[in-house]
Amino acid sequence: QMQGTRPTPPPHSVTETVVGVVLRNYDRDGNFTQIDNITGSVTGIVPDRPGSGTYEVYSDCSGVTLVQPDPNNPNLVIKEKIIVLRGGAEIRSIVESPAPLMVSSVAKRIKPN
């Protein structure tokens, strides 16, 4: 589950509130794929958008992801700072860049190891 704010593209060019759900599959090798459903207060819903990225988890359970959330826009890469909790059963994140995104998320494992 994610929520926050982001800028909208022209012609709106305003900041909108966003909420959404993301199903992300980590491969335990530093890569992941995802499907997201994000709703913006101005732009509306973008259903079932595929995405992918990479991740790294450090020994202190902090880490980073690089997400390409839109296959139609390969130049958009979102960097998230993450904390892995409860032996990998939960991940909390914030967007570090690009700066206009102010998004946080809470992820919970839905499949057993």
Protein Blocks (a to p, Z undefined) as FASTA:
>chain_A
ZZdddddddfklpadddddddddddehnopacdddddddfklopaehiacdddddddfko
pacddddfbfklmmbccddddddeehhpaccdddfbdfklccddddddfbdZZ
